[in-house]
Amino acid sequence: MSLDVSIGHRFPSFEIAVAFSAPAPGITVLFGASGAGKSTVITAVAGLLRPQHCRVRIGPEVLADTNNGTWTAPENRRVGMVFQDARLFPHLSVADNLRYGLRRAKVRGRIDFAEVVDLLGIEPLLGRRTHALSGGERQRVAIGRALLAQPRLLLMDEPLASLDAPRKAEILPYLIRLKARLDLPVLYVTHALDELVQLADYAVLLAEGRVQAAGPVEEIAARADLPLAGRADAAAVLACTIAGHEPERQLTRLAWGDAVLWVVQIDRPVGAKVRLRIPAREVILARAGLPLADSLSVHNVVSGVVRAVAPRPPRHTAMVEVTAGGGSLLAHVTPDAVQRLGLAPNVPVAALIKSMAIEVIGDTDDTDDTEAPPAYPER
């Protein structure tokens, strides 16, 4: 089954022409800067905007087709909508806000009240009024209300944009659980790369009302010719399977096609699917057949001596302090690396540092070549 969308509309100062076909179920993320046309697409799919050209189809069912006059009213589309602001009813409790979604359901569905409460972790909130909730809690309730309306498609228009970083980190795991447990197509709008990387199965990149690229997120994130690769936080997204654990080394072995990747131990069973993000700035390249010193893409090789090793048991990592140059460096490594390399105080080491990984955060020079601001006149 697929979600097929084709929209064309001319506004006084903006024209949109967007078409894509995404697999369903799954999360399709519309990604782009403000003004790219993301919200226009989602309001047209919901039926809240009637474009000059529009075709929306979920599997065999056509919700809109301006070529033959098909136009299903918004209230009959069975589309759930979650906005930036939760839009909850302040005079109702959390439980009654959720039940409002049930009352709106056009069909007797398979998503029940208890499942939504468990999925979103909102049982402790049921008796509370919405004004007493945090931003993340309100959004979880809004998602629950939309799900209980038994939608065939869930639309989410930048639902985390108004949240600060801690609240956003609080709600993202619930969205990932939703994706894993509900067999439901989701069209999700965002301009935040972390949301794209963590949530998307399929990505549609938009700019100035046009589709720049569309495809599985693993393919889109790794294409060097797309704008994502031009960002400072550019990264590849990998779909891997847990192939095994080595608890004594505190490492987990992942299968990525015919390649093997080692990561800090993950508390998930063998066979589980996981998604990785590997920042481009952290990848070191080596040229086969050359002497080691000439074969690496790393520019900086700094000699030093280990001053201290501090294990971090909860994270299965260790922090190594190295005395080098004019001070000290920190290296975040695995306990296995500490053991294999025999890292301990007074052991000489070489620190390899990528130029692209070094962040210049300020100028500590006392001299200032910039023009001084004019002095205030004396009174």
Secondary structure, 3 states (H helix, E strand, C coil): CEEEEEEEEECCCCEEEEEEEEECCEEEEEECCCCCCHHHHHHHHHCCCCCCEEEEEECCEEEEECCCCEECCHHHCCEEEECCCCCCCCCCEHHHHHHHHHHHCCCCCCCCHHHHHHHHCCHHHCCCEHHHCCHHHHHHHHHHHHHHCCCCEEEEECCCCCCCHHHHHHHHHHHHHHHHHCCCEEEEEECCHHHHHHHCCEEEEEECCEEEEEEEHHHHHCCCCCHHHHCCCCEEEEEEEEEEEECCCCEEEEEECCEEEEEECCCCCCCCEEEEEEEHHHCCCECCCCCHHHHECCCEEEEEEEEEEEEEHHHCEEEEEEEECCEEEEEEECHHHHHHHCCCCCCEEEEEECHHHCCCCCCCCCCCCCCCCCCCCCC
